[in-house]
Amino acid sequence: MSFSLAIVGRPNVGKSTLFNRLVGKKMALVDDQPGVTRDLREGQARLGDLRFTVIDTAGLEDATDESLPGRMRKMTERAVSMADICLFMIDARIGVTPPDETLAIILRKSAEHVILVANKSEGRAGEGGAIEAWGLGLGEPVRLSAEHGEGMGDLLSLLMPMADNFAARAALETAEVEIELSEEDAETGEDADSYRAPTAAKPLQVAVVGRPNAGKSTLINKILGEDRLLTGPEAGITRDAISLQINWNHTPMRIFDTAGMRKKAKVQEKLEKLSVIDGLRAVKFAEVVVVLLDAAVPFEQQDLRIADLAEREGRAVVVAVNKWDVEEHKQDKLRGLKVVFERRLPQLRGAPLVTVSAKMGHGINRLHEAILRAHVIWNRRVSTAQLNRWLPGMLEAHPPPAPAGRRIKLRYMTQAKTRPPGFVVMCSNPEKLSESYSRYLINGLRDDFDMPGTPIRLHMRSQADKNPYKARKKSGRSKLKKHL
């Protein structure tokens, strides 16, 4: 049975470093600047034979109002209530501070299982702080170094008996459920063995990207039906890509909330650069990218760059225009947006454009349908027979160019891949075929095989490229002759 463990503590005590070590990769941003983590980040952890969910939290702040630090504190307190075990981390080199004492009081009251950890205990520098930690009333502290991996065995020895208790409790609950089901089956005459739990489908990977303050976190919270992500009027609240496993209208999804992407020239701080890199990584992992625009200032230059980036990465793209509830002349505005979209992003011609209000929840179902359709098109496959019946008509309607009086011949076409759809055309002199003619064929594929908006890759190959082993075979024979 799996359990959940929340890592809590003051800012900059090493919570994200330990989180990354437990999940086995750098999922959370780590920097010397305090307060890097603001949202709750979940990951699948592995420690020895244990497998569990680990939650990275924002550093506990003294504020309790509706300011940004105050909202961050509420998110951390929520993690404490969600988790089976709380791992309370202090900085052993600094020692126990008043905020540590405050958090210890909160944990003693609200958390059933607490493990006290004195981090940065490598060498003798942390001995004093580890001794001070006894005074927090949470038992003996585990001395470890999240950065260097020291003390992880001691942590494992504390977690093992807790994990066994959780497993025993889960087995008991399962047995009780089975007894209830058996009693119900006896009453209805149904066979208990006929019951089968539904198999879990692979979640669809969706990244929500856009400029700062476009409403990405608010939109995801509305989809979730709860305030899972930190939001507010301040621009740039989200700093790293947070992935959440959800079931949206019976569709399993892993949705990524990303940091706002500003123009490259404006990104100066190291932390913001790391945030943007994390967002770009989320785009590469995604299958569908939702580019969220602000209805008040849509299709800014940075919006176009972000949408073009998603297309170049080969992702299915859905454009969502947020804050639509405050627009007065909706129909006129929508017509204008569609014209601008067609003109400024021709490479995404036909991609879904959906209006939403993340704050009010308007248009959320339309966005869900657009994401599913974009994903289906992104996976579309066209048979070779269909393509080679289609190709002659395209050539007849618009013959390929004839450089130096010699017409380029397009002989054969097939689909080599999906996700995104990729096609190969065997032809003579592919290097002389213009980019405009390739665009003509791509637009024809979009229109005739119902693939609007999805990235399409078209590769021209000469007949010499038909057999990739031809040159290898020749070189092998020549070497044999030379040897004889």
N, C-alpha and C positions, 0 to 999 in steps of 0.2 A: 504494500500500500504506500502511495506517495503522500508526502506531507508538504506544507509550505513553511518557509523560513524567511522572515523579514529582517533585514539588516538596518538597524536604526542607530542614531548617534548624532553628535554635533557635526557641523560642516567641516570637511577636510580632515576627518580622522581616518580615512581609508576605506570607506564603505564600498565605493565603486571598484576599487582595486581588488577587494575580496570577492565581490560579485563576479568580476571578470575571471578570477582564478577558479571559482567554483563552476562556472559555465564552460570554462576551457577556451574562451576566446574573448577578444576585446569588444564586447557589446556596448558597454557604458563608456562615455567620455571620461577621461581622467586628466586632471590638470592641477597645478599647485594653487590656482585661484580657488578660494572657498565658494561653495554654493553652485558648483557646476551642475549637479543633478537637481532637477526641479520636479519631475514627474515620477510616478512609480513605474519601474521597469521590471518585468518578469523574465526569468530564464530557467531553462532546465539544467539543474546542477547535478554534478557527479562528485562524490567524495567516497573513496574506497568502493564498497559494494552498495552504497546508498544512492538512490535516485530520488530527487525531490525538486520542488519549485522554490526558487530563491527570488526575493523581491528586494530590489535596490530602492532606497528612499532618499528624499531630500533631507539635508541636515536640519535638525530641530532648531527652530528659531524661537526667541523670546516673545515675539509678537503674537497676539491672539485676535487682532482685528481683521478687517477685510483687505489689508494691504497685501502685496505679493508675498512677503515673508509669512504673514499670517495665514494666507491660503496654502502656502507650502506646508506649514505646520499641520493644518487640518488633513492634508493628504497623507502625511506621515502617521498621524493618529489613526487614520482610516486603515493604513497598512497594518498597524498593530492589532486592530480589531479583526482584520481578515486572516491573519497568519496563525498557524498552529504553534509556532515557536518564534520568539523574538530574540535575535542576536544583538545585544546591546554593546556597542563598540566605543571605547575611549582611546585617546592617544596617550600611551604610556609615557612618552617622552615629556609631554606637557603636564600630565597628572590629572587629577580630578578637578573639574571646574564647576562653578555654580550651575551652568546649564546641564552638566552631567548629573548633578544632584537632583535637579528638577525633573529630568527625564526618568531617573531611577524611581522617583516617587510615582510618576505616571504609570510606569511599567509594573510596579508592585501592586497597583490597584487594578489595572486593566488587562494584564497579560497573564495567562495561566502558566506558561513555560518561558523562562528567560535564561539565556546563557550570556554571561558577562565576559567580554573579550577585551584584553589589553593589547591593542595593536601597536606596531612599531617597537616590539620588545626585543629586537635583535641586539645582541651584545649586552652591555651593562647599562645602557642609556635609559632603559625603561624599567629598571628594577624598582625605583622609588614610586613611580606611577602605578605599577602593578600592586604594590603593597597598599597604597592609598585606596585602591579600588575595593579592598575588603570593606571599607567603611560605607559603601553604598548599600549594604544589606542584601546583596544578591548572590552571596556565596563566593566561592573561590574563583577568581578570574582566570580565564584561559590566556596564557601568554603566547602570542603568535606574531608573525610578520606576514601580512597579506602580500607584500611586494616580493618577498623572497621565499614564501611557501613554508616558513618554519612554524611548527606548532599545529599543523593541520591534522596530525595523528591524534593529538589531544582533543581537538574539536570533534573528530570522528567518534572517539570513545564516549563522549557525552551525548552525541546524537543517536548512537546505536540503540540504547535502551528506550529512548523516547520513540524512535521509529518502530520498535517492537510493540510498544504499547498502542501506538496508532494502528498498527496492523491487526493486533488482537481485537481492538475496538471495532475496526472495519469489518473483520470476519464475523463478529457477533451481530453487527447490524445487518450484514448480508444474510446471515442465517435467519434472522427474524423476518426479513423481507421474503425469503424463500418459503418460510412457514406460512406467512400471510397469503402468498400466491398459491400455495398448495391448497390452503383452505378455500380460497376463492374458486380454484379449479374444481375442487370436490363438489362445491355447490352448483357450479355451472356445467359440470360434466366434461370439462376440457382436459386434455392431456397436458400436464405440467411440462413435459419434455419438449412439447411443440413450441414453447416460447424461446425465441432467439432475440438477443439484443441487436439493434441495428448496427451495421458496420459503419465506422467513421470514414467519411469521404475526405479526400485530400483537400485541405483548405485552399481557396483561391487567394492568391497574393495580390493585395491592392495597396498602392502607395498614394497618399494625398500630399500634393506638393503645391507650392505657390509662394507669393511674396509675403513678407511679415504682415501680420494682422489681417490676413484675408479671411480668417475664421476656420482654419483647419481643425484645431483641437475642439472648437465648439461644435463643428459638424460631426466629428467622430463621437463626442459625448452624446449628441442627439441620436445618432445611430444606435449607440449602446443602451440608451435610455437611462443613463446615470452619469454623474460628473466624475468620470474616471481620470480625465486629463485636466491639468491645470490650465485655466483660461483667465482672461481679464483684458482690460483696455490697453495694457502695456504691449508694445510691439516687441517681438522676439522672446516671448516667454519660453517657448519650447526650444531646447538647445540640442537635443540629440533625437535620433529616430527611435520612437517607441513603437513596438509591435504588440498588437493585441489580438488574441484569438477570440473570434465572435461567431455567432450564428445569426445572420441577418436575413430575415424572412426565409428561414429554413435553408439558407445557403452558408455552409461553413467558409469562413474567410479569416485570413490573417491580414489585418489592416495596419499600415505603418503611418504614424503621425510624424511629420518631419519638421525641422526648423525652417523658418522663412528664409528664402534665398534672395539676397539683395544683389545689386550689380557688383561685379568683381572688384571694380575700382573702389567701392565703398567698404569692402570687407577688409579691415585692417587688423583687428585683434586676432590673436592666435586661436582663442576659444571659438570665435565665430567661424573662422576658417575650418576648424575641426567639425563644427556643426554642419556646415555646408557639405563637407566631404561625407559626413555620415548620411546626409539626405541623398546625395548622389548614389551612395552605396545602396540605399533603400530602393531607388529607382531601378538599379540593375537587378535587384532580387525580385522585383515586382513583375506580375504578369499584366496587370492593368494599372495605369497611372491616371489618377484624377487630378487635373490641373485646375485649382480653385482660384477664381478671379473675384475681385471686388467690383460689384456692379457700379460703384461710383467712379472707378477709374479702371475700366477693363482694357485688356489688350495693351498694357504698357509694354515697353521694349523688353523688360525683364520677363513678363509673362510669355512673350513670344520665344525668348531664349529657353525658358523652362520647357515649353511645349515641344520646341524643336529638339531639345536634349532627349526627351522621352522618345520621340520618333527615331532619332539616330541610334538610340539604344535598342530599338526594335520592340518597344512595348506598345500594347494597345492603349489608346488615349481617349479619355472622356474629359470634356471641358465643362466645368460647372461654374455658373455665375452666382455668387453668394450675395446676401443682403438684398435679395429681390423684393422683400416685403416693404422696403422704404421707397421703392421706385413708384413714381406717379403715373407715367405714361408707358405702361409695360409693353403694349403691343408695338408701339413705334420703336421703343428701345430694343426690343427683341429682333425686329427686322433689321435694324442698324447693326446689331451685334453679328447677325448671320452674314451680312455683306462684308463686314470687316474681317470676320473669320475666314471666309472664302478667299479674300484678297491677300491677307497677310500670312496665312498658313496654308498655302496650296498643297503642301506635302501631306496635309491631314484632311484633304477634301472629303466631306461626308462624315467626319467623326461626330459623335453625339455632342450636342450643346444643350445642357440642361440648366434651368434656372432653379435655384434653391434658396431657402432661408434657414441657415443653420440654427439661428436663434429660435425661430417659431416652428421649425420642423416641416415647413412646406417643401414639396418637391422631393422628399427623401425617397419615396417609392419609385418615382421616375428615375432617380439617380441609380437605384438598385437595378432596375430593368436595363438601363443604358450600360452599366458595368457588365452584366451578364451577356448582353448582345455583343459588346465589344470583344469579350473573351471568346465567344463562339466564333466570331469572324476571324479572330487572331489564330484560331486553331483550324481554320477551314482548309480542306484539301480538295483539289480539282483533279480528276483523272487525266491521264496522259491522252486517252482517246478524245476526251472533250477538248483539251487544249489544241490538239492537232486538227480538229475539225474547225476550231475557232480561228487559228492562226492564218490560214489562207484568205479568209474574209478581211482580216485586218490588213494584210499585205495588198489585197486588191483595192481596198478603199484608200489606202495611203502607201504606195510602194516605197521601199527603203531607198536611201540615197544611192547614187551611182558615181562615186569619186573616180576621176580620170576616165569616165565613160564606162566603167565596169560596175554593174549593179551588184550590190551585196545580197547574197542569197541566204534567207532564213529557212532552214530545212526541217527542223525538228524542235519540239518544245516539251518539257516535262517539269513537274513540280518536285523539287529536291527536298524541301523541308516545310514545316509549319512553325508557328510561334516565333517570329511572324512568317507568313507565307513567302517562300523563296522559290523562284523559277529559273530554269536554265534553258537557253536557246542555243542550239547548234547552228552556226552560221559561218560564212566566209568573211575574212577580214574583220573580225569583231572590233579591233582597235580603231577602225575607221567609221564605226557606226556612231552617230551623234547622240549626245545626251537627250536632245529633244525627242528623238525617235524612241528612245527607251521610255521617256515619260509618256509618249503616245500609247505605247503598249501597256504600261502600268495603268494608265487611266482607263484603257479598254478593259483590262482585267477587273478593275474596281466596278465598272458599270455592268459588265456582262455576267460576272460571277458573284455579284452581290457582296462586295468586300469594301464598303465605304469606310474611309477613315483609318483603316489599319495600315501599318507600314508594310510595304511590299518590296522585296529584294529581287532584282532581275539581273542575271549574269549572262553575258554573251561569251560563248566559247567556240573556238575554231574546230574543224574536223580533226586537226592534229592533236587536240586535247581529248579526243574521244576515248583513247585507250591510255590510261596513265602508266601502264606497265610496259608499253611498247619500247620506250627508250631503255628501260631496265633490262628487257630481254635481249635487245641488241648488244648492250654493253657486256652482258653475261656471255653471249656467243663469241664476241670479239676477244674477251679475255681467255676463253677456252682455246680458240684458234692460236692465240699468241703462246699459250702454255704448251700446246702440241708442237 
